[in-house]
Amino acid sequence: MTSITEQPSVHRHLETKKIEELTLLINAENAAVAPAIDKALPQLNSLIHAIVDKLSKGGRMFYLGAGSGGRLSVLDVIELPTTFGIEKGIVNTILAGGIEHLVEAREEMEDNYNEGWERLVNENISVKDIVIGISASGTTPFVLGALEACRKNEIATGCIVSNPGSPIAAHADYPVEVITGPEFITGSTRMKCGTAQKMIFDMISTTVMIQLGRVEDNQMVNVMLINKKITDRAVKMLMGRTGITSYEVANKLLLEHGSVKNAIDYLK
């Protein structure tokens, strides 16, 4: 395979450049991310169809990764119960070294070939679920070992990688290859690869939740009322969707039923 993510940066002697020049060049590199994702949309759409199918039948989704990509998937997953009102455990992340070590960046754990599958087994992984490996290089042993074991056990798999023709993509049922090119700093895949991964996580989770009925029109009707800002937003949403003109009445109804969706269903 061609390891594009490790190819030398086209930008040289960065230490000699001024702040204004560096930010301009980095921003220009970032502009290449969306077009790269655009080319991968057919693959991404196939993966999302598979995720929706599994979750709509009571299955679960597991991101599995290390490094920047794994940590970014954690950030996406932890927001889903609040934003869309889904139960914790439907969408999950298996992070090399454990989520409890999220801020320690235990990069050495990505070389453990067996840990990913062992952690999935501890989560009672089954054919009802789907596992998505995250690896910029497409070669991370932690991810590769798990996807190989998933295939042997007939568990559906996808992947998000940034090199073409990688071993991880070869062991995924729904590979997504987003080729963003060499990084601004050679090999620093926390940059364009990380940006692409974050955008893709947003696309996957948002599209899946919409397809599962967790959004109506363009609104978070199942949002959890965890603070004053969100509760205020939900009250105004309920007023706009029902014609209730009294903030106090809408607020009371919302708090009684726990979500905009539940309040509207009660009124119906």
RABEL-V901951 format. One record per run of one state. SS is the DSSP state (~ for helix, > for strand, _ for the rest). FROM is the first residue (numbers start at 1). LEN is the number of residues. If there is no record, write none. Layout:
# RABEL-V901951
ss: (SS,SS)
from: (FROM,FROM)
len: (LEN,LEN)
This chain:
# RABEL-V901951
ss: (_,~,_,~,_,~,_,>,_,~,_,>,_,~,_,~,_,~,_,>,_,~,_,>,_,~,_,>,_,~,_,>,_,>,_,~,_,~,_,~,_)
from: (1,4,7,14,17,19,57,61,66,67,85,91,96,99,105,107,112,115,123,130,136,141,153,156,162,167,171,174,178,192,212,216,217,219,220,228,243,247,258,260,268)
len: (3,3,7,3,2,38,4,5,1,18,6,5,3,6,2,5,3,8,7,6,5,12,3,6,5,4,3,4,14,20,4,1,2,1,8,15,4,11,2,8,1)
